[in-house]
Amino acid sequence: MSASSSLTPPQRAFHALTTSDARTVVLVGAGHAHLYVAAHAEALVECGARVVLIDPGEFWYSGLATGMLGGMYHRTDDLVDPRALAKSHGAEFIQDRVESVDPGARRLRLAGGDELAYDYLSLNVGSLVNTEAIVGASKDPSVWPVKPIENLWKLRKHLEERFAAGEAPRVAVVGGGPTGSEVAANLAALATRHAMDMRVTLITHSDRLIEQAPASAAQALQQKLAKLGVIILLRTRISVREGNSLIAEDGSRVRADVVVLAIGLEANPIVQASGLPTRPKHGLRINATLRSIVDERVFASGDCAAMEGFDLPKLGVFGVRQAPYIHANLLASLAGKPLAEYKPQRRYLAILNLGDGTALATWGPLWWCGRFSMWLKDLLDRRFLKRYRQHDSRIQQHEKSPPTPRKSKSKKRFR
């Protein structure tokens, strides 16, 4: 039995920190993968490591984000406190932002001015919306990128204030993928909750919504959104934000007092600043072990990683699946053992919250729409959050329990 085996996680962390041969594992970003690693940090500490999680603040969960926008969930339903999680499992937490990485010296510079050395580094810093893709959008306060996710809560409060003043602003959502479609549906739901007649327009440059889903599912989604009162503009590429208008490449204009950008997700710029090989806009180039293709001490996962041989969509499901591999390979690196290889799943479950108690679920060529899909989504999302919130005394549930599935005209389709 080791000398530290009978200690509590915080005591083991102190033991590792004060041991002369302690190695430092730094986790940058409290994303899906790093929540898992932080929740299992004891194993790293048992290997003699000092584990440090660095993040600017709270973790906002993407799975509940659009439902939060639509009024189904409160902001606290969407949050995890990474500090409480890390400390309860023997890791340290630094509330700050990493500004630069020096792989040669194995050092990080933080926004607060401090520097931190590392032996192993893992990046899980997510993605951001490229607001520069539309001229005039980046500095316009009426333009709301969907990331960081906190923006969706701020947008909800902004709209509710305008509703209270008797205003119903015209809202345009740019981007016809899963996020844009969910946002449009939940904006319509928010207006309905407040008995406001708000014009919501969903704009995409494509000739259909959710291109990665079966065509029949996209058609069903378009019909559903139309029933919710959402105006859909296909084959319309927005290039300029000017005044209260969006201007398309063909010169047409869409009037909008509020614009939500759900386009152009790009890896967090910190990976580009590392100096390590990246795939432009996609993230740090990693191999099957989730390690940098040139630096065996640097790992990456989720939206900030670009896996060789794959073009993975920027969806949380991949970060969740990569999480155990990041943890296992950090352990293997500390122990000098072979690393495990992650193989991306070909099919994955995606469920879109449509704001009215129903959801559209897709899995490969299969899809189904109805209340059962929403019940399942709510169940899975709450289950995910529960794993990481048991040590967080500040977070309380504010909303009702998951909706009960009812008989509905759910559909299944096979390609």
Backbone hydrogen bonds in HBPLUS format (Angstrom, degrees):
<---DONOR---> <-ACCEPTOR-->    atom                        ^
c    i                          cat <-CA-CA->   ^        H-A-AA   ^      H-
h    n   atom  resd res      DA  || num        DHA   H-A  angle D-A-AA Bond
n    s   type  num  typ     dist DA aas  dist angle  dist       angle   num
A0005-SER N   A0002-SER O   3.21 MM   3  5.29 165.0  2.23 106.9 111.5     1
A0007-LEU N   A0004-SER O   3.15 MM   3  5.39 164.9  2.17 113.0 117.2     2
A0011-GLN N   A0008-THR O   2.99 MM   3  5.12 114.3  2.44 102.5 119.1     3
A0012-ARG N   A0008-THR O   2.83 MM   4  6.10 155.1  1.90 160.6 169.0     4
A0013-ALA N   A0009-PRO O   2.94 MM   4  6.16 149.0  2.03 148.0 156.7     5
A0014-PHE N   A0010-PRO O   3.03 MM   4  6.35 154.7  2.10 145.0 150.8     6
A0015-HIS N   A0011-GLN O   2.88 MM   4  6.13 153.2  1.95 144.2 152.5     7
A0016-ALA N   A0012-ARG O   2.89 MM   4  6.15 156.4  1.94 147.0 152.4     8
A0017-LEU N   A0013-ALA O   2.93 MM   4  6.15 154.9  2.00 145.5 152.9     9
A0018-THR N   A0014-PHE O   2.98 MM   4  6.16 147.0  2.09 146.9 154.5    10
A0019-THR N   A0016-ALA O   3.29 MM   3  5.17 156.2  2.35  98.0 105.0    11
A0022-ALA N   A0019-THR O   3.05 MM   3  5.35 162.8  2.08 120.9 121.2    12
A0050-ARG N   A0023-ARG O   2.73 MM  27  5.95 161.0  1.77 150.6 156.4    13
A0119-ASP N   A0024-THR O   2.83 MM  95  5.16 167.4  1.85 145.7 147.4    14
A0120-TYR N   A0024-THR O   3.11 MM  96  6.51 158.2  2.16 155.3 156.3    15
A0025-VAL N   A0050-ARG O   2.76 MM  25  6.04 166.3  1.78 164.6 169.1    16
A0052-VAL N   A0025-VAL O   2.89 MM  27  6.26 162.8  1.92 163.2 166.5    17
A0026-VAL N   A0120-TYR O   2.91 MM  94  6.34 164.5  1.94 164.5 164.5    18
A0122-SER N   A0026-VAL O   2.93 MM  96  6.31 156.2  1.99 167.4 171.1    19
A0027-LEU N   A0052-VAL O   2.71 MM  25  6.02 170.6  1.71 166.4 169.2    20
A0054-ILE N   A0027-LEU O   2.84 MM  27  6.17 164.5  1.86 170.6 171.6    21
A0028-VAL N   A0122-SER O   2.85 MM  94  6.13 171.7  1.86 175.4 177.5    22
A0124-ASN N   A0028-VAL O   2.90 MM  96  6.04 160.8  1.94 176.4 170.6    23
A0029-GLY N   A0054-ILE O   2.78 MM  25  5.84 168.2  1.80 168.6 172.6    24
A0035-LEU N   A0031-GLY O   3.01 MM   4  6.19 142.6  2.15 156.3 165.7    25
A0037-VAL N   A0033-ALA O   3.13 MM   4  6.52 158.3  2.17 144.9 151.0    26
A0038-ALA N   A0034-HIS O   2.84 MM   4  5.86 164.6  1.86 144.4 148.9    27
A0039-ALA N   A0035-LEU O   2.95 MM   4  6.10 150.8  2.04 142.8 151.0    28
A0040-HIS N   A0037-VAL O   3.07 MM   3  5.13 147.1  2.19  99.7 109.8    29
A0041-ALA N   A0038-ALA O   3.31 MM   3  4.93 155.7  2.37 108.2 104.4    30
A0044-LEU N   A0041-ALA O   2.98 MM   3  5.24 121.3  2.34 104.8 119.4    31
A0045-VAL N   A0041-ALA O   2.98 MM   4  6.30 160.4  2.01 158.1 164.3    32
A0046-GLU N   A0042-GLU O   2.80 MM   4  6.04 152.2  1.88 151.3 159.2    33
A0047-CYS N   A0044-LEU O   3.03 MM   3  5.16 135.9  2.24  96.9 109.5    34
A0049-ALA N   A0044-LEU O   3.20 MM   5  5.65 155.7  2.26 140.0 139.6    35
A0048-GLY N   A0045-VAL O   2.82 MM   3  5.10 155.0  1.89 113.6 117.4    36
A0092-GLU N   A0051-VAL O   2.80 MM  41  6.15 171.6  1.80 160.4 160.9    37
A0053-LEU N   A0092-GLU O   2.93 MM  39  6.14 166.2  1.95 142.2 145.7    38
A0094-ILE N   A0053-LEU O   2.88 MM  41  6.25 161.1  1.92 159.7 163.6    39
A0055-ASP N   A0094-ILE O   3.14 MM  39  6.59 156.1  2.20 159.1 165.9    40
A0096-ASP N   A0055-ASP O   3.11 MM  41  5.50 127.6  2.39 107.0 115.2    41
A0059-PHE N   A0080-VAL O   2.99 MM  21  5.10 171.1  2.00 162.3 160.7    42
A0080-VAL N   A0059-PHE O   3.01 MM  21  5.10 140.3  2.17 140.3 149.6    43
A0061-TYR N   A0078-ASP O   2.97 MM  17  5.42 168.1  1.99 156.3 160.3    44
A0065-ALA N   A0062-SER O   3.25 MM   3  4.95 145.9  2.38  94.4 104.3    45
A0068-MET N   A0064-LEU O   2.84 MM   4  6.06 145.9  1.95 154.1 165.1    46
A0069-LEU N   A0065-ALA O   3.01 MM   4  6.36 151.4  2.10 144.5 152.0    47
A0070-GLY N   A0066-THR O   2.95 MM   4  6.25 150.0  2.04 143.5 151.5    48
A0072-MET N   A0067-GLY O   2.87 MM   5  5.18 141.0  2.02 161.9 156.4    49
A0071-GLY N   A0068-MET O   3.21 MM   3  5.22 156.4  2.27 100.9 108.1    50
A0077-ASP N   A0074-HIS O   2.98 MM   3  5.35 142.3  2.13 108.5 119.5    51
A0078-ASP N   A0075-ARG O   2.98 MM   3  5.35 148.3  2.08 108.2 117.9    52
A0085-LEU N   A0081-ASP O   3.25 MM   4  6.50 162.3  2.28 150.7 156.0    53
A0086-ALA N   A0082-PRO O   2.87 MM   4  5.92 168.9  1.88 148.3 151.5    54
A0087-LYS N   A0083-ARG O   2.99 MM   4  6.09 175.3  1.99 157.5 158.8    55
A0088-SER N   A0084-ALA O   3.12 MM   4  6.05 150.4  2.21 140.0 147.4    56
A0089-HIS N   A0086-ALA O   3.07 MM   3  5.47 153.4  2.14 109.2 117.5    57
A0091-ALA N   A0086-ALA O   2.92 MM   5  4.87 156.3  1.98 146.3 138.5    58
A0090-GLY N   A0087-LYS O   3.40 MM   3  5.27 168.4  2.42 105.7 104.6    59
A0111-ALA N   A0097-ARG O   2.70 MM  14  5.38 154.5  1.76 163.5 171.9    60
A0099-GLU N   A0109-ARG O   2.80 MM  10  5.71 160.6  1.84 154.5 161.2    61
A0100-SER N   A0109-ARG O   3.34 MM   9  5.28 156.4  2.40 139.9 141.1    62
A0109-ARG N   A0100-SER O   3.02 MM   9  5.28 165.9  2.04 145.4 147.5    63
A0102-ASP N   A0107-ARG O   2.87 MM   5  5.26 163.6  1.89 169.8 169.4    64
A0106-ARG N   A0102-ASP O   2.76 MM   4  5.58 120.4  2.12 142.6 160.8    65
A0107-ARG N   A0102-ASP O   3.13 MM   5  5.26 155.0  2.20 133.7 140.5    66
A0118-TYR N   A0106-ARG O   3.03 MM  12  5.60 154.9  2.09 144.1 144.5    67
A0108-LEU N   A0116-LEU O   2.77 MM   8  5.12 151.7  1.85 142.9 152.7    68
A0116-LEU N   A0108-LEU O   2.91 MM   8  5.12 151.2  1.99 140.4 148.3    69
A0110-LEU N   A0114-ASP O   2.82 MM   4  5.36 177.0  1.82 166.2 166.1    70
A0113-GLY N   A0110-LEU O   2.93 MM   3  5.41 163.4  1.96 116.1 121.0    71
A0121-LEU N   A0297-ARG O   2.82 MM 176  6.16 167.9  1.83 168.6 172.8    72
A0299-PHE N   A0121-LEU O   2.73 MM 178  6.12 158.3  1.77 154.2 162.0    73
A0123-LEU N   A0299-PHE O   2.87 MM 176  6.14 158.0  1.92 132.3 137.6    74
A0301-SER N   A0123-LEU O   3.04 MM 178  6.51 144.1  2.18 166.0 176.7    75
A0268-ASN N   A0126-GLY O   3.05 MM 142  5.90 152.5  2.13 151.3 142.6    76
A0128-LEU N   A0266-GLU O   2.79 MM 138  5.44 157.7  1.84 157.7 161.3    77
A0266-GLU N   A0128-LEU O   2.80 MM 138  5.44 164.7  1.82 158.9 163.3    78
A0131-THR N   A0129-VAL O   3.06 MM   2  5.79 115.3  2.50 111.4  94.8    79
A0130-ASN N   A0264-GLY O   3.14 MM 134  5.36 147.1  2.26 124.1 133.6    80
A0133-ALA N   A0130-ASN O   3.20 MM   3  5.81 167.5  2.21 115.1 118.8    81
A0134-ILE N   A0131-THR O   3.48 MM   3  6.20 168.7  2.50 114.6 116.9    82
A0137-ALA N   A0134-ILE O   3.10 MM   3  5.61 159.5  2.14 140.6 139.5    83
A0135-VAL N   A0239-SER O   2.92 MM 104  6.16 145.2  2.05 151.9 142.1    84
A0241-ARG N   A0135-VAL O   2.74 MM 106  6.03 159.2  1.78 177.1 175.4    85
A0140-ASP N   A0137-ALA O   3.24 MM   3  5.27 167.5  2.26 109.4 113.0    86
A0143-VAL N   A0140-ASP O   3.04 MM   3  5.57 164.4  2.06 121.4 124.1    87
A0259-VAL N   A0142-SER O   2.93 MM 117  6.22 169.8  1.94 158.5 158.8    88
A0144-TRP N   A0259-VAL O   2.69 MM 115  6.03 164.5  1.71 158.3 163.4    89
A0261-LEU N   A0144-TRP O   2.91 MM 117  6.03 154.8  1.97 127.9 135.8    90
A0146-VAL N   A0261-LEU O   3.04 MM 115  6.03 145.4  2.16 169.2 158.8    91
A0151-ASN N   A0148-PRO O   2.91 MM   3  5.83 160.5  1.95 126.2 131.3    92
A0152-LEU N   A0149-ILE O   2.87 MM   3  5.69 148.3  1.97 124.7 131.2    93
A0153-TRP N   A0150-GLU O   3.08 MM   3  5.38 127.6  2.36 104.8 117.6    94
A0154-LYS N   A0150-GLU O   3.11 MM   4  6.48 163.0  2.14 154.1 158.9    95
A0155-LEU N   A0151-ASN O   2.76 MM   4  5.96 151.3  1.84 147.6 156.1    96
A0156-ARG N   A0152-LEU O   3.04 MM   4  6.18 156.0  2.10 137.2 143.2    97
A0157-LYS N   A0153-TRP O   3.04 MM   4  6.39 164.0  2.07 153.3 156.5    98
A0158-HIS N   A0154-LYS O   2.92 MM   4  6.11 153.3  2.00 144.8 152.8    99
A0159-LEU N   A0155-LEU O   2.88 MM   4  6.14 163.8  1.91 156.9 160.1   100
A0160-GLU N   A0156-ARG O   2.87 MM   4  6.08 159.1  1.91 152.3 158.8   101
A0161-GLU N   A0157-LYS O   3.01 MM   4  6.15 148.4  2.11 143.3 150.8   102
A0162-ARG N   A0158-HIS O   3.15 MM   4  6.47 150.6  2.24 142.4 150.3   103
A0163-PHE N   A0159-LEU O   2.78 MM   4  6.09 152.2  1.86 150.6 159.3   104
A0164-ALA N   A0160-GLU O   2.95 MM   4  6.11 157.1  2.00 142.5 148.2   105
A0165-ALA N   A0161-GLU O   3.16 MM   4  6.40 133.0  2.39 133.2 145.0   106
A0165-ALA N   A0162-ARG O   3.13 MM   3  5.01 129.1  2.41  91.4 105.0   107
A0167-GLU N   A0162-ARG O   2.76 MM   5  5.07 155.6  1.82 158.7 150.2   108
A0166-GLY N   A0163-PHE O   2.85 MM   3  5.02 157.9  1.89 110.5 115.4   109
A0257-ASP N   A0170-ARG O   2.76 MM  87  5.15 137.3  1.94 128.4 141.8   110
A0258-VAL N   A0170-ARG O   3.00 MM  88  6.31 154.4  2.07 160.5 162.6   111
A0171-VAL N   A0199-ARG O   2.88 MM  28  6.16 173.9  1.88 176.1 174.9   112
A0201-THR N   A0171-VAL O   2.89 MM  30  6.33 155.8  1.94 153.6 161.7   113
A0172-ALA N   A0258-VAL O   2.91 MM  86  6.38 158.4  1.95 158.4 164.6   114
A0260-VAL N   A0172-ALA O   2.83 MM  88  6.25 159.1  1.87 158.5 164.0   115
A0173-VAL N   A0201-THR O   2.71 MM  28  6.08 164.9  1.73 167.9 173.0   116
A0203-ILE N   A0173-VAL O   2.81 MM  30  6.06 167.5  1.82 172.8 173.6   117
A0174-VAL N   A0260-VAL O   2.86 MM  86  6.19 166.3  1.88 171.7 176.0   118
A0262-ALA N   A0174-VAL O   2.83 MM  88  5.74 161.2  1.87 162.3 165.1   119
A0175-GLY N   A0203-ILE O   2.73 MM  28  5.85 174.7  1.73 173.1 175.0   120
A0210-ILE N   A0176-GLY O   2.90 MM  34  6.18 154.0  1.96 163.5 161.7   121
A0181-SER N   A0177-GLY O   2.97 MM   4  6.04 162.1  2.01 154.8 160.1   122
A0182-GLU N   A0178-PRO O   2.98 MM   4  6.12 161.0  2.01 147.9 153.3   123
A0183-VAL N   A0179-THR O   2.85 MM   4  6.03 162.6  1.88 155.8 161.0   124
A0184-ALA N   A0180-GLY O   2.99 MM   4  6.15 164.1  2.01 147.8 151.7   125
A0185-ALA N   A0181-SER O   3.09 MM   4  6.29 164.6  2.11 148.4 152.4   126
A0186-ASN N   A0182-GLU O   2.96 MM   4  6.14 158.2  2.01 151.0 157.0   127
A0187-LEU N   A0183-VAL O   2.85 MM   4  6.02 141.2  2.00 149.9 160.4   128
A0188-ALA N   A0184-ALA O   3.14 MM   4  6.38 157.8  2.19 146.9 152.1   129
A0189-ALA N   A0185-ALA O   3.02 MM   4  6.31 144.8  2.14 135.9 146.3   130
A0190-LEU N   A0186-ASN O   2.89 MM   4  6.03 152.1  1.97 138.3 144.9   131
A0191-ALA N   A0187-LEU O   3.07 MM   4  6.35 160.8  2.11 148.6 152.9   132
A0192-THR N   A0188-ALA O   3.02 MM   4  6.26 154.5  2.09 143.7 150.9   133
A0193-ARG N   A0189-ALA O   2.91 MM   4  6.18 155.6  1.97 150.9 157.1   134
A0194-HIS N   A0190-LEU O   3.24 MM   4  6.52 141.2  2.40 141.0 150.4   135
A0194-HIS N   A0191-ALA O   3.16 MM   3  5.22 128.2  2.44  95.5 108.7   136
A0196-MET N   A0191-ALA O   2.82 MM   5  4.95 177.9  1.82 146.3 146.9   137
A0195-ALA N   A0192-THR O   3.00 MM   3  4.80 163.6  2.03 104.7 108.5   138
A0231-ILE N   A0200-VAL O   2.90 MM  31  6.23 166.8  1.91 162.1 161.5   139
A0202-LEU N   A0231-ILE O   2.69 MM  29  6.06 164.1  1.71 169.8 175.3   140
A0233-LEU N   A0202-LEU O   2.81 MM  31  6.15 166.7  1.83 166.6 168.9   141
A0204-THR N   A0233-LEU O   2.99 MM  29  6.35 160.1  2.03 174.5 175.4   142
A0236-THR N   A0204-THR O   2.92 MM  32  5.67 178.5  1.92 133.2 133.7   143
A0235-ARG N   A0206-SER O   2.75 MM  29  4.95 163.3  1.77 144.7 143.2   144
A0213-ALA N   A0210-ILE O   3.05 MM   3  5.68 163.9  2.07 121.5 126.7   145
A0217-ALA N   A0214-PRO O   2.98 MM   3  5.24 124.7  2.30 103.0 117.3   146
A0218-ALA N   A0214-PRO O   3.05 MM   4  6.45 155.9  2.11 154.4 161.5   147
A0219-GLN N   A0215-ALA O   2.97 MM   4  6.23 151.8  2.05 145.5 153.2   148
A0220-ALA N   A0216-SER O   2.99 MM   4  6.20 155.0  2.06 140.5 147.1   149
A0221-LEU N   A0217-ALA O   2.88 MM   4  6.12 153.5  1.95 147.3 154.8   150
A0222-GLN N   A0218-ALA O   2.95 MM   4  6.17 157.8  2.00 145.8 151.5   151
A0223-GLN N   A0219-GLN O   3.01 MM   4  6.29 157.5  2.06 148.3 154.0   152
A0224-LYS N   A0220-ALA O   2.92 MM   4  6.12 153.5  1.99 145.1 152.8   153
A0225-LEU N   A0221-LEU O   2.88 MM   4  6.12 165.9  1.90 157.9 160.6   154
A0226-ALA N   A0222-GLN O   3.04 MM   4  6.20 155.1  2.10 143.2 150.2   155
A0227-LYS N   A0223-GLN O   3.07 MM   4  6.34 149.7  2.16 142.5 150.2   156
A0228-LEU N   A0224-LYS O   3.06 MM   4  6.40 138.1  2.24 142.2 154.2   157
A0228-LEU N   A0225-LEU O   3.06 MM   3  4.97 124.9  2.38  92.2 107.0   158
A0230-VAL N   A0225-LEU O   2.95 MM   5  5.34 157.3  2.00 154.5 147.2   159
A0229-GLY N   A0226-ALA O   2.99 MM   3  5.05 155.0  2.06 102.0 109.5   160
A0249-GLU N   A0237-ARG O   2.86 MM  12  5.88 146.4  1.98 163.6 172.4   161
A0239-SER N   A0247-ILE O   2.90 MM   8  6.04 174.0  1.91 156.0 157.3   162
A0240-VAL N   A0247-ILE O   3.19 MM   7  5.04 158.2  2.24 145.0 147.3   163
A0247-ILE N   A0240-VAL O   2.81 MM   7  5.04 170.8  1.82 151.2 153.8   164
A0242-GLU N   A0245-SER O   2.98 MM   3  5.37 163.8  2.01 151.9 156.7   165
A0245-SER N   A0242-GLU O   2.94 MM   3  5.37 151.6  2.02 128.0 137.2   166
A0256-ALA N   A0244-ASN O   2.78 MM  12  5.36 172.9  1.79 145.1 147.5   167
A0246-LEU N   A0254-VAL O   2.83 MM   8  5.07 149.7  1.92 138.8 149.0   168
A0254-VAL N   A0246-LEU O   2.86 MM   8  5.07 151.1  1.94 144.5 153.3   169
A0248-ALA N   A0252-SER O   2.85 MM   4  5.36 170.3  1.86 161.2 164.6   170
A0251-GLY N   A0248-ALA O   2.93 MM   3  5.24 160.9  1.96 114.2 118.5   171
A0267-ALA N   A0281-LYS O   2.87 MM  14  5.51 163.4  1.90 132.9 137.4   172
A0271-VAL N   A0268-ASN O   3.19 MM   3  6.31 161.4  2.23 134.6 135.6   173
A0272-GLN N   A0269-PRO O   3.02 MM   3  5.28 125.1  2.33 104.4 118.2   174
A0273-ALA N   A0269-PRO O   3.10 MM   4  6.45 149.4  2.20 149.4 158.7   175
A0274-SER N   A0271-VAL O   3.29 MM   3  5.25 153.6  2.36  95.7 103.4   176
A0275-GLY N   A0272-GLN O   3.46 MM   3  6.20 165.4  2.49 115.4 118.2   177
A0285-ARG N   A0277-PRO O   3.04 MM   8  5.87 171.5  2.04 139.1 141.1   178
A0279-ARG N   A0283-GLY O   2.85 MM   4  5.49 163.6  1.88 161.5 162.9   179
A0282-HIS N   A0279-ARG O   2.80 MM   3  5.31 141.5  1.95 134.1 146.8   180
A0283-GLY N   A0279-ARG O   3.11 MM   4  5.49 154.3  2.18 152.1 151.8   181
A0284-LEU N   A0304-CYS O   2.87 MM  20  6.31 148.2  1.97 154.9 144.5   182
A0306-ALA N   A0284-LEU O   2.75 MM  22  5.45 172.0  1.76 142.7 139.9   183
A0293-ILE N   A0285-ARG O   3.19 MM   8  6.15 146.6  2.31 145.9 143.3   184
A0286-ILE N   A0306-ALA O   3.03 MM  20  6.03 157.9  2.09 135.4 139.3   185
A0308-GLU N   A0286-ILE O   2.92 MM  22  6.06 164.6  1.94 173.5 172.6   186
A0287-ASN N   A0291-ARG O   2.95 MM   4  5.71 151.3  2.03 151.0 155.7   187
A0290-LEU N   A0287-ASN O   2.91 MM   3  5.33 159.7  1.95 119.6 123.4   188
A0342-TYR N   A0288-ALA O   2.73 MM  54  5.31 170.3  1.74 151.8 148.2   189
A0300-ALA N   A0290-LEU O   3.05 MM  10  5.91 152.5  2.13 154.6 160.4   190
A0292-SER N   A0298-VAL O   2.80 MM   6  5.64 168.3  1.81 161.2 161.1   191
A0298-VAL N   A0295-ASP O   3.25 MM   3  5.74 170.2  2.26 119.2 120.4   192
A0305-ALA N   A0302-GLY O   3.17 MM   3  5.76 163.6  2.20 122.9 124.6   193
A0310-PHE N   A0307-MET O   3.11 MM   3  5.64 156.3  2.17 141.7 139.8   194
A0315-LEU N   A0313-PRO O   2.93 MM   2  5.67 125.3  2.23 110.3  94.1   195
A0318-PHE N   A0315-LEU O   3.24 MM   3  6.15 152.7  2.32 123.9 128.0   196
A0320-VAL N   A0316-GLY O   3.00 MM   4  6.29 155.7  2.06 156.2 163.7   197
A0321-ARG N   A0317-VAL O   3.08 MM   4  6.26 157.1  2.13 140.1 145.7   198
A0322-GLN N   A0318-PHE O   2.90 MM   4  6.05 145.1  2.02 144.0 153.8   199
A0323-ALA N   A0319-GLY O   3.12 MM   4  6.10 130.4  2.38 137.7 148.3   200
A0325-TYR N   A0322-GLN O   2.97 MM   3  5.34 124.4  2.29 109.5 124.5   201
A0326-ILE N   A0322-GLN O   3.01 MM   4  6.34 153.7  2.08 157.6 166.0   202
A0327-HIS N   A0323-ALA O   3.10 MM   4  6.40 168.0  2.12 158.9 161.3   203
A0328-ALA N   A0324-PRO O   2.87 MM   4  5.98 164.7  1.90 143.5 148.4   204
A0329-ASN N   A0325-TYR O   2.84 MM   4  5.86 157.0  1.89 146.4 152.6   205
A0330-LEU N   A0326-ILE O   2.96 MM   4  6.11 143.6  2.10 145.7 154.7   206
A0331-LEU N   A0327-HIS O   3.09 MM   4  6.34 160.3  2.13 148.9 154.3   207
A0332-ALA N   A0328-ALA O   2.86 MM   4  6.11 156.2  1.91 143.2 150.5   208
A0333-SER N   A0329-ASN O   2.92 MM   4  5.93 151.6  2.00 133.7 141.2   209
A0334-LEU N   A0330-LEU O   3.02 MM   4  6.26 158.1  2.07 147.4 152.7   210
A0335-ALA N   A0331-LEU O   2.99 MM   4  6.23 147.2  2.10 146.2 155.8   211
A0336-GLY N   A0332-ALA O   2.82 MM   4  5.80 110.4  2.31 138.9 155.7   212
A0337-LYS N   A0332-ALA O   2.82 MM   5  4.77 161.3  1.86 142.3 144.3   213
A0336-GLY N   A0333-SER O   3.30 MM   3  5.04 152.4  2.38  94.1 102.2   214
A0350-ALA N   A0362-THR O   2.96 MM  12  5.34 162.4  1.99 156.2 161.0   215
A0362-THR N   A0350-ALA O   2.78 MM  12  5.34 155.8  1.84 155.9 164.3   216
A0352-LEU N   A0360-LEU O   2.76 MM   8  5.07 164.7  1.78 143.9 146.6   217
A0360-LEU N   A0352-LEU O   2.96 MM   8  5.07 149.5  2.06 138.6 145.5   218
A0354-LEU N   A0358-THR O   3.07 MM   4  5.72 161.8  2.10 149.0 150.7   219
A0359-ALA N   A0370-GLY O   3.07 MM  11  5.62 149.8  2.16 131.0 135.3   220
A0370-GLY N   A0359-ALA O   3.08 MM  11  5.62 156.3  2.14 150.7 155.9   221
A0361-ALA N   A0368-TRP O   2.84 MM   7  5.36 177.0  1.84 165.4 164.5   222
A0368-TRP N   A0361-ALA O   2.92 MM   7  5.36 152.8  2.00 145.6 153.0   223
A0363-TRP N   A0366-LEU O   2.91 MM   3  5.20 160.1  1.95 143.7 145.6   224
A0366-LEU N   A0363-TRP O   3.02 MM   3  5.20 156.6  2.08 132.1 128.9   225
A0375-TRP N   A0371-ARG O   2.93 MM   4  6.22 158.9  1.98 152.9 159.0   226
A0376-LEU N   A0372-PHE O   2.89 MM   4  6.13 159.8  1.93 152.9 157.9   227
A0377-LYS N   A0373-SER O   2.94 MM   4  6.17 158.5  1.99 145.0 151.0   228
A0378-ASP N   A0374-MET O   2.95 MM   4  6.10 169.7  1.96 153.3 155.8   229
A0379-LEU N   A0375-TRP O   2.98 MM   4  6.15 157.9  2.03 146.1 152.5   230
A0380-LEU N   A0376-LEU O   2.93 MM   4  6.15 168.0  1.95 156.7 158.8   231
A0381-ASP N   A0377-LYS O   2.90 MM   4  6.04 164.8  1.92 156.3 160.7   232
A0382-ARG N   A0378-ASP O   2.99 MM   4  6.06 166.6  2.00 149.0 152.9   233
A0383-ARG N   A0379-LEU O   2.99 MM   4  6.07 151.2  2.07 143.8 152.4   234
A0384-PHE N   A0380-LEU O   3.00 MM   4  6.21 155.0  2.07 145.5 151.5   235
A0385-LEU N   A0381-ASP O   3.09 MM   4  6.39 166.2  2.11 152.6 155.1   236
A0386-LYS N   A0382-ARG O   2.93 MM   4  6.03 153.4  2.01 145.8 153.2   237
A0387-ARG N   A0384-PHE O   3.29 MM   3  5.67 137.4  2.48 104.0 114.0   238
A0388-TYR N   A0385-LEU O   3.01 MM   3  5.62 143.9  2.15 114.2 123.2   239
A0389-ARG N   A0386-LYS O   3.42 MM   3  5.19 168.1  2.44 100.7 104.1   240
A0392-ASP N   A0389-ARG O   2.99 MM   3  5.09 166.2  2.01 114.2 117.5   241
